[in-house]
Amino acid sequence: MAVNERILIVTSVEAEREAIRRGIGDTERFEVAVVGVGSASAAAGTAAALANGSYRLVINAGIGGGFAGQADIGTLVIASECVAADLGAETADGFVLIDELGFGSARIQTESQLSDSWQMKLGQAGITSIVAPIVTVTTVTGTASTASKLETLVPGAAAEAMEGFGAATAAKLFATPFIEIRAISNAVGPRNREDWRIKDALMALEAASKVLVEVV
Ligand SMILES: O=C(O)c1cccc(C(=O)CC[C@H]2O[C@@H](n3cnc4c(=O)[nH]cnc43)[C@H](O)[C@@H]2O)c1
């Protein structure tokens, strides 16, 4: 296989990498790399991988929080765009994204055709998913008030995680198409770590990865 036929999948922790590996099976088409937690680690790790190899697609995959009424635990959210929802400034009128400051954009569009194809194939396999904005944050949301502010800032946002925008920034730098998927482990809102259903989310991630092989 030509080297640039390969696909790079980046996760934040080993448990996510293992779930994806179980799903995609024994194939050389995919490199699955753990790049750490947070946007900075994701950007650095993804850029390092892209500098050392040739890939036709980057996928950031892992577990994430789901916004109420949008994505339930155990379902999947595929990003229509990645939004760095805490990249900006506080003003007297509230938080504004970096876009309004004139220093670039907090939004990166994903490869929409691929996101849509993956969602369609998941649906055919009886797996619930939606395509919607995913917010990238530095601090996991822990109150209903912050969850509500994020929903206002990014209408239609369905999931929250900590790496998408960073990995997307690296992919953009290397002119490589990018998508993000999150398997929902918890609700975005008041923090209760005991309520996180990590096992369910990892099973959903594995199932989504199995379908991915037919999509890309
Ligand atoms: O403890 C474990 O077994 C375990 C297995 C897989 C993943 C984890 C993590 O804690 C991964 C951290 C990762 O999770 C994302 N995440 C999940 N829920 C949220 C959320 O509500 N808000 C923001 N991020 C969330 C995040 O991308 C972290 O990188 C543990």
The ligand as an ORCA input file, in Angstrom:
! r2SCAN-3c Opt
* xyz 0 1
  O     -10.611      6.077     33.235
  C     -10.694      5.485     32.162
  O     -10.767      4.248     32.037
  C     -10.739      6.278     30.932
  C     -10.900      5.638     29.723
  C     -10.982      6.381     28.583
  C     -10.891      7.769     28.648
  C     -10.728      8.385     29.861
  C     -10.642      9.836     29.966
  O     -10.799     10.429     31.008
  C     -10.330     10.539     28.727
  C     -10.219     12.015     28.911
  C     -10.855     12.607     27.700
  O     -12.227     12.553     27.796
  C     -12.782     13.555     27.020
  N     -13.999     13.947     27.720
  C     -14.913     13.091     28.170
  N     -15.974     13.730     28.686
  C     -15.698     15.043     28.575
  C     -16.445     16.208     28.935
  O     -17.562     16.182     29.451
  N     -15.841     17.396     28.679
  C     -14.631     17.465     28.093
  N     -13.904     16.381     27.750
  C     -14.439     15.181     27.970
  C     -11.692     14.588     26.845
  O     -11.484     14.777     25.473
  C     -10.451     14.003     27.523
  O      -9.337     13.921     26.717
  C     -10.651      7.662     31.029
*
